[in-house]
Amino acid sequence: MACAITAGYALDCRDAVGGIKNIYITELANVSTMTENASGYVTAITMAGGKKYFKYALEPRGANNTTQNLQADPTIGTVSVDQNITAAFVKMRYETQYALELVIKNRCSILVEMKTGQYFLFGKENGMLANGGSGTSGAAMNEFNGYSITFQGMEKLFAREVDAAIVSAITV
């Protein structure tokens, strides 16, 4: 059988937490090659000509999240994953606006650093596009002031986990 099931799943410790700590963004074209082990764990990423992923720090208590929705049509045999990232960038200011405008214009590869310390690669083959967002200042002094951007991508598989040991060499 071409799609043989070769492993099971066991419950792990109850130590998982939700949320995103940071995201790292580069143009999709800056990623030259990627190496995965047999399970799909990313063990190496080679960047084109000195290019790097840029860090976008996120407010740890902010409304930052990822969702990955399986899209399957059994009548025609297709399966894909709709990958989404929502990131809130605190404080409306021209530097943030300019940086985000450059991201919005690009097809991006995005590394997501989870609050668990894990890294996941979104937009591995087709990239992630900004497909929505807003610049908001709440009415009260203690309400959100900043930008919220939603990135969306369509891939064959769920976002791949990336070996944390390789991240420092490919990020700024």
Backbone hydrogen bonds, N-H to C=O, Kabsch-Sander energy under -0.5 kcal/mol:
donor,donor_aa,acceptor,acceptor_aa,energy
4,A,1,M,-0.8
6,T,4,A,-0.5
15,D,13,C,-1.7
20,I,64,N,-0.6
21,K,113,E,-3.3
22,N,113,E,-1.3
23,I,56,Y,-1.9
24,Y,111,L,-2.6
25,I,54,F,-2.5
26,T,109,S,-1.8
28,L,107,R,-2.8
30,N,27,E,-1.9
31,V,28,L,-1.6
32,S,30,N,-0.8
32,S,46,T,-2.3
33,T,46,T,-1.3
35,T,44,A,-2.8
37,N,41,Y,-2.2
40,G,37,N,-1.9
42,V,161,E,-3.0
43,T,35,T,-2.6
43,T,41,Y,-0.5
44,A,35,T,-1.4
46,T,33,T,-2.7
48,A,30,N,-3.1
51,K,48,A,-3.0
53,Y,170,I,-3.1
54,F,25,I,-2.8
56,Y,23,I,-3.2
57,A,55,K,-0.5
58,L,21,K,-1.2
59,E,88,A,-0.6
62,G,59,E,-2.2
64,N,62,G,-1.7
65,N,86,T,-2.1
67,T,84,N,-2.2
69,N,82,D,-2.4
70,L,68,Q,-0.6
71,Q,80,S,-3.5
72,A,70,L,-0.5
73,D,78,T,-2.4
76,I,73,D,-1.2
77,G,73,D,-1.4
78,T,73,D,-1.4
80,S,71,Q,-2.5
81,V,155,E,-3.2
82,D,69,N,-3.0
83,Q,81,V,-0.8
83,Q,153,G,-3.0
84,N,67,T,-2.7
85,I,151,F,-2.2
86,T,65,N,-2.8
87,A,149,I,-2.6
89,F,87,A,-0.5
89,F,147,Y,-3.8
90,V,88,A,-0.6
91,K,145,N,-4.0
93,R,91,K,-0.5
97,Q,93,R,-2.4
98,Y,94,Y,-2.6
99,A,95,E,-2.2
100,L,96,T,-2.6
101,E,97,Q,-2.2
102,L,98,Y,-1.6
103,V,99,A,-1.5
104,I,100,L,-2.8
105,K,101,E,-1.2
106,N,103,V,-1.7
108,C,106,N,-0.6
108,C,128,M,-2.8
109,S,26,T,-2.7
110,I,122,F,-2.2
111,L,24,Y,-2.7
112,V,110,I,-0.5
112,V,120,F,-3.0
113,E,22,N,-2.8
113,E,111,L,-0.6
114,M,112,V,-0.7
114,M,118,Q,-2.9
115,K,19,G,-2.0
117,G,114,M,-1.9
119,Y,162,V,-0.7
120,F,112,V,-2.0
121,L,160,R,-3.0
122,F,110,I,-3.1
122,F,120,F,-0.6
127,G,123,G,-0.7
128,M,108,C,-2.8
129,L,152,Q,-2.7
131,N,129,L,-0.5
131,N,150,T,-2.7
132,G,150,T,-0.9
134,S,148,S,-2.2
136,T,134,S,-0.5
136,T,146,G,-3.2
138,G,144,F,-2.4
143,E,140,A,-1.7
146,G,136,T,-2.7
147,Y,89,F,-2.7
148,S,134,S,-2.6
149,I,87,A,-2.6
150,T,132,G,-2.8
151,F,85,I,-3.1
152,Q,129,L,-2.8
153,G,83,Q,-2.6
155,E,81,V,-2.5
160,R,121,L,-1.1
162,V,119,Y,-2.9
163,D,42,V,-2.7
166,I,163,D,-1.8
167,V,164,A,-0.9
168,S,164,A,-0.5
169,A,166,I,-0.6
170,I,166,I,-0.6
170,I,167,V,-1.3
171,T,167,V,-0.6
172,V,53,Y,-2.3
